[in-house]
């Protein structure tokens, strides 16, 4: 197996590129999950405040 040196570099580059792609995708998925979780918390907090506001309004008019 007498391959030229540059061919080994190309093969190593392909494997490195595949590794970096997988790693980057994993990091992006984690960031998207955290962002969605944070947005969900904000949404739930708004719902909670709205319920409290409506509860207060209904008790004030009674």
C-alpha positions, -999 to +999 in steps of 0.1 A: +000+000+000+021+028-013-003+058-013+010+093-018+012+115+013-014+140+000-039+112-003-036+104+034-041+141+041-073+140+021-086+110+039-078+125+073-095+157+062-126+139+052-128+121+086-121+154+105-148+172+085-173+145+093-165+146+130-168+184+130-201+183+112-215+158+137-202+178+167-216+211+153-250+196+146-251+182+182-243+216+196-268+234+175-296+210+185-287+216+222-288+253+217-322+251+199-336+229+227-325+254+253-339+283+233-373+265+229-373+257+266-367+293+275-394+305+251-418+280+267-410+293+301-417+328+290-450+317+274-461+299+306-452+328+327-474+351+306-503+326+308-498+325+346-499+364+349-529+366+326-548+340+348-539+360+379-551+392+363-584+376+352-588+361+387-582+394+403-607+412+379-634+386+386-629+388+423-630+427+422-663+427+403-680+402+426 
